[in-house]
Amino acid sequence: AGSGLGRVGEIEYIIITIMALRVGARESLNTQLEHLQMKYVGTGHADTTKYEWLCNQRRDSFASYIGHESMLHYFAIAQNESIARVRVGCLDKMARPCGDAPEVPANTLQLAVAKQAEASEEMDVS
């Protein structure tokens, strides 16, 4: 009652405060995401292709299957194979989980290098 803002002023103050918190939270979230992407290979980044993302996902899945003995037992029973053979099969699939990488046209690589050079020049100017 003693703030002197009045009812409308208090509501505006609350809305502005909430908006400022949201912007701060978004920046904090982006900073945390960038940190995780630098720290862990499988989290991807802005230039991650669909192929790379799927390879990381499948590798993580196979690593999880190998790490959880009960999953190996389940797969061995379902495939009528020994547990060791299923484990070796998972390890083999981890080497190339999605087959050969798709071919990237040469001009695409040149464009990517040019964009990176422009971005670094803009950062140097700033």
Buried (B, 14 or more C-beta within 10 A) or exposed (E): EEEEEEEEEEEEEEEEEEEEEEEEEEEEEEEEEEEEBEEEEBBBEEEEEEBBBEBBBBBEBBBEBBEEEEBBEEBBEEEEBEEEEBBEBBEEBBEEBBEEEEEEEEEEEEEEEEEEEEEEEEEEEE
